[in-house]
């Protein structure tokens, strides 16, 4: 897992922890310990950053849009690092899978 996304995830979690925020660990995937809120909470924060990026776009605020995209990545790599997911490997596998899909697969409009 020696890659840039892992490094960024490590830095993101170090910073979050130093500021008093919870950092997800592999134990948080345990559905029987009463901590099921942590992962959905982190996903909600990622969703909030996506919403903020959408709002920046609506306001035509490119500088804020760039910052919100960075926040999305920071929160995502932090979550992946906390769960010990090699996000770079997962992205590469997913991109390979996507490359095998048919043109506009699923028949969706958007």
Rosetta blueprint (number, residue, H / E / L):
1 X L
2 X L
3 X L
4 X H
5 X H
6 X H
7 X H
8 X H
9 X H
10 X H
11 X H
12 X H
13 X H
14 X H
15 X H
16 X H
17 X H
18 X H
19 X L
20 X L
21 X L
22 X L
23 X L
24 X L
25 X L
26 X H
27 X H
28 X H
29 X H
30 X L
31 X L
32 X L
33 X L
34 X L
35 X L
36 X L
37 X H
38 X H
39 X H
40 X H
41 X H
42 X H
43 X H
44 X H
45 X H
46 X H
47 X H
48 X H
49 X H
50 X H
51 X H
52 X H
53 X H
54 X H
55 X H
56 X H
57 X H
58 X H
59 X L
60 X L
61 X L
62 X H
63 X H
64 X H
65 X H
66 X H
67 X H
68 X H
69 X H
70 X H
71 X H
72 X H
73 X H
74 X H
75 X H
76 X H
77 X H
78 X H
79 X H
80 X H
81 X H
82 X H
83 X L
84 X L
85 X L
86 X L
87 X H
88 X H
89 X H
90 X H
91 X H
92 X H
93 X H
94 X H
95 X H
96 X H
97 X H
98 X H
99 X H
100 X L
101 X L
102 X L
103 X L
104 X L
105 X H
106 X H
107 X H
108 X L
109 X L
110 X L
